[in-house]
Amino acid sequence: MNYDLSVDLGERSYPIFFRPHGQDELAERVLGEAKTGKVIIITDKNVGPLYAQGLADSLRNRGLRVALLDFPAGEPHKNLDTVRRIYERCLQFGVDRETPIVGFGGGVVGDLAGFVAATLLRGLPFIQVPTTILSQVDSSVGGKVGVNLAEGKNLIGAFHQPKWVLIDPQCLATLGIDERRAGLAEAVKHGALADADLLDEIAQNADALLNADVDSLMKVLPRAVAIKAEVVSQDEEERGVRATLNLGHTLGHAFEADCGYRGLRHGEAVALGLRAILQISRSRMGLSLRAEERISAALDALDLPSSWAERMRPSVLDRVDLDKKNLGTSVRVVLLRDIGDPVVVAMPRDEFKEQVSALAGVKCSSEVV
């Protein structure tokens, strides 16, 4: 049941390993990267005792010096204060430029650990070991790393590709069902971008996926990741087609930031943003009702939230003004002409706000700042 993919980036190419029960192989692969006998594992306080401590013990038994560094779980801790503390602990440990950093956890851990790896000593080897569906299907692949500011998500960051990624779906068994549900929203997004049959697979097997059935997950995870890997291979630094991966994220990030990254998971926010974009795509791009229903069916089967209009208020659209993808006074929003046919549209911000407000049936400020 093992499965391998690759991200083709020339000398920065790297493999993605799908390995149910793959923790022994993980230790051996990390050992092979530790050229000076040291490794740093960055995790959070949830994943640490479940998985990362076991990896640290296994590596120590193999003769490595290991620093296991953790921080409180959750998006509110993905910030420069946490990064500074980790920098200090890495330096106290005696990090050198050949010391690999392993990001062992969900998307928050991978983003923050990758940012540390990209910036400490001007760049360290980086390994991604994602433990949530969200990070496995999306954030662990592609080299985007970064941290949040109060003004918005991932406003400070870099591109720093990992040496490799190891995905063990067995890790998903310890997630809560709501976390699995939210993570699968990104798989739905990938299906909307490139694979209608993947949408149907998710809709038909939602219960098994939500219950972390490994066989079902192995029918979905590699297909979703393959879409991301292909796009990244074509456009590493988001100067073209990679921008389409932001489908649902313009409003999704705004919903997240508006609630202070508390009470709304990233995948739930993306699902809300995607539902709004489907409606805009119907009116502006001629997306068919059948296509909208096919995407919505996958979201509905996973019981992802649908009440995006109820969350719409001026403060949400004010967050759109801070979106890092904006160009001048335009919002670069991803719309769909059809499943598998996305397009990036530069809409004047006041026009975007007015259209979203009209669809939501609320009055929102359209002032451009």
N, C-alpha and C positions, 0 to 999 in steps of 0.2 A: 504493500500500500504506500510505499515511499514514492515521492514524486519530486522532480527537480525542474526549476525554471532558471532563466538567466536574464539579467538586464544588460543589454549590449551597449556599452559605452566606451569601446576601444580599450585603452589601457586601464580605465576605471570600471570595466565590466565586472560583474560579480554574480554568484549563484544564489538562488533561493531554494532552500531545502525544506520539504514538507516531511516531517518525521514524527508520526505518532509514537509515543513512548521513546522520544529521542534524546533523553537526558545524558545517557552514557556517551553517545556520539558527540553531543554538544561539548562535554568536557574534553574529549580528545581533540576536537577541532580548536577549541580555545587554547589548549596546551600547545598546539602547533603554531599559534600566532604569538606566543609569549617569548619573543626572541631574547629578552634580557632577564627572563625568570620572574617577571612581575605581571600582574593583571589587576585592573580596577573594575569592579562590578558596581554599577549604579542601579539602584532599584528604589521602590517605595516601601513603606512600612506594612503594606498589605502583602505584596509579592515576596518580600524578603524572607519571612519565615516559611512561606509555602514552597518556594522554588529556589530563590537565589542563594539562600544559606546552604542548600544541598550542593549547588554548583561550587560555591566557595570551599566547602569541606572536601569535595572531590578533587579540586585543583590543588589544595594544600596537601592532600594525600599523594598527589603526583609530584610534589616537590616545589610548587610555585609559592611565591609570596603573593598574598591576595589582600586587597583592600575592598571590603564590602561596605559601600556607602549608601545610606538610605535617607529619605526625606518623607514628610507626610504625604499621603496619597491625595490626589485631586488636582484639578485644573488651577485652583487659586494659588497653588505652590509652584506653578511653572513660571517663575519670575527670576529677576536678577539677584534678589537676595539669596534664593536657594543656590543659584549658580555660584555666587561668591563664596558661600560656605563650602561648596564642593571643591572649588578651586583650592581653597586653603587646605582642605583635608588631603587632596591629591598631592600637593606640594610637600605636606608633612610626611606623607607616605614615601616620597622619593621618586615620583614619576619621572620617566625619561621619555624621549621622543619615539621610542620603540614600545612603549607600554600600551597594550590595547585596552580600550574602554569598552566594556560590555554593557549595553543598555538592556536590562532584563525587567520587562514590565509592559504596561500598556502604552498608549500613545503619548501621554504626558512624560513618562519615563524616557521613551525613545527620543522624543523631541529635545528634552533637556539634556540627556546624556550625550546626544549627538552634537548639541551646541557646545557643550564642554569639550568634546573631542575635537570639534572644528576650530576652537579658539585657544585652548590651553597649549602653550609652547608652539603656537602657530600650526597646530594640527597633529592629532594622534590617530592611530588606527582605531577603527570603530566597528563594532559587531552588534547587530540587532537580534534580540531574542524576544519577540513580541508575545504577550500572554493574553491579549484580548482579541475578540474578533475584529474590532475597529482597527487595532494596530496591525493585525495580521493581514487584513485585506487591503489596507491603505497606507497608513503613516509609516510603517517600517520600510517601505519600498520607495525609492526615489531620491533619497538624500536630503529632503527638506528637514531642517532642524531649526529650533528657535524657541523663544520664550515670549510670554505675554507682557504687555503693559496695561495699566488701568484703562487706557483709551481703547484697547482692542487686542485681539488675539494674534499671536505670532508676528508682531510688528518689528521684532528684532530677531534676525535669523541669518542663516547661511545655507549653501548647498554643500553637503559633506557626505559623499557616498560611503556606505558601509563596505567592509571587506566581504561580508556575506550575511545572509539572513537565515535563521533557522526557525521554522514554524512548527510547533508541536500542538496539534489540536486537542491533545489530552489535557493541556493546561486550562482549556476553556471549561472543564467540568467544575472548577471551583468558583467560576463567576456566578453572580446572581443572574437570574433569567432576564431581568431588565437590562443588564449590561450586554448580554448576548443579543437581545432584541435591538438595542441601540447600535451595536456594531454591525449588524446585518443591514442596516440602512445604507452603509457605504457599498455593500455588495449590490443592493438594488440600484444605487447610483451607477455603478459600473455596468450593470445590465442595461440600464437606460441608455448609456453612452455607446454600447457596442454589442450587446448580446441579448436579443429578445428571449431566446430559449433559457438563458440563465434566470430571467425574471420568472418564467413559468416554473422552473425547477424550485425556486425559492417559494413561490406561492403554493405549489403542490406539496412541499415537504417542510412547511414552516414549523409545524409542531416538533418534528424530529430535530430540526436545526436548533430550535429554541431549547430543546432538552439535551443539547450537546452530543447527539449521536455522531460518533466519529465517522462512520461510513457516509452519512449524509453530508457532514461537513467537508469530507474529502471530495465530494462531488461538486461543491460550491467554491470552497476557498481557492484551489488552484486556478479555476476559471476566472474568478474575480481578480486574483493577483496577476494573472497573465495579461489582462486588459491594462492594468496599471503599468506593468513592466514594458509592454509594447509601446505605450504612449511615452514613458520616460526615455526609452531607447531612441525614440525619434526626436525628443525635445527635452534635454536634461534640465535646462534652466528656465523653462516656462516662457519661451519667447514666441511660441506658436501653439501647436496642438495641445500641449500640456495644460494650457489654460482651461480646456474643456473639463478637466477633472474637478474644477470648482463648481460644477453643476450643483445647485441647491445651497451653495456655501455663502453667497453674498448676503442673503437674508439669514441663513443659518447662523453665521458668525455674529450677525447683529442681534439675533435673539439671545445667543449665549452671553454676549457682553452685557446686554441690557439687564439680565438677571444676575450679573456678577459672577457668572460661571458656577452658580449654585442652583440646584433644583431642576436643571435641564441638561441632560447628557448631550454630548456633541452629536451623536447619531440621531437623537430625537430632534435636535435643532435642524440638522440636515434634512430630515424627513419633512419637517414643517416648511423649510425653505424650498425643497423640491416640489412639494404640493403647490406652493404659490407659483413657482416657475412654470409648472405644467399649465396653469391657467393663463399666464402671460403668453406662453408659447402657443396656446390655442388661438389667442386673439391676434398675436403679431406674426407668428410664423406658420400658421395653418396646420399645426399639429392636429392629427385626427383624434376624434373622440375615442376610437378603438385603441390607439396608442396610449392615450392618457389613462384609459381604463386598465390596460395591461400593466402599466407601471403602478398605478394605484392599487391594483389587486395584490401585488407583492407587498406593498406597504401595509395594506389592510390585513393580509394574512399574518403578518408579524405583529399586528396590533400596535403599530407605530402611531404617534399622535397625528391628528388631522386638523386641529382647531387653530391653524396659523392666524386666521383673521382675528380671533379673539385676543391674540397676543400683540396685535399691531397697534402701536401708539407712536406719537411723535418721537419719543426717545429712542425707539428702535430704528427709525429711519435716520435719526441724527447719527447713529453708529455707522450707517452706510457711508456717510461722508468721510469716515476714517479708514474705509476698506483699503488695504494695501494694493489692491489691483486697480484702483481708480487711476485715470489719466486726465489731468486737468479737472474740468468740471463734468467729466463723463464717468459713468459707472460701466465697467466692463462686466456684463452679465452673460451667463451661458444659457442659451435657449435651445429648444429642440424643434427641428423641422419634422423629425420622425425618430423612432427608436433607432439608435445607431447613426444618427445624423445631427450632431450638435453643432452649434455655431456661436461664436463669441460676438456679442453685439455691444457697441459703445453707445449707451443711451445717456443723454443729458440727465444730470441727477434730479433736476426738478421734474422732468418727464417721468423718470423711473418712480419717483416718490408718488406722483399723482396717479400713475397707473396702479401701483400697489395699493394705494389708499382707496381708489375706486373699487378695486376687486374685493378689498376687505370690508367695504361699506362703512369706512370711518373717515373722519376729517383729520388729515395729518399735515403738518407744515411742509411746504415744498421749497422753502428758502434754501438757496445754495450758499454754503459758507466757504 
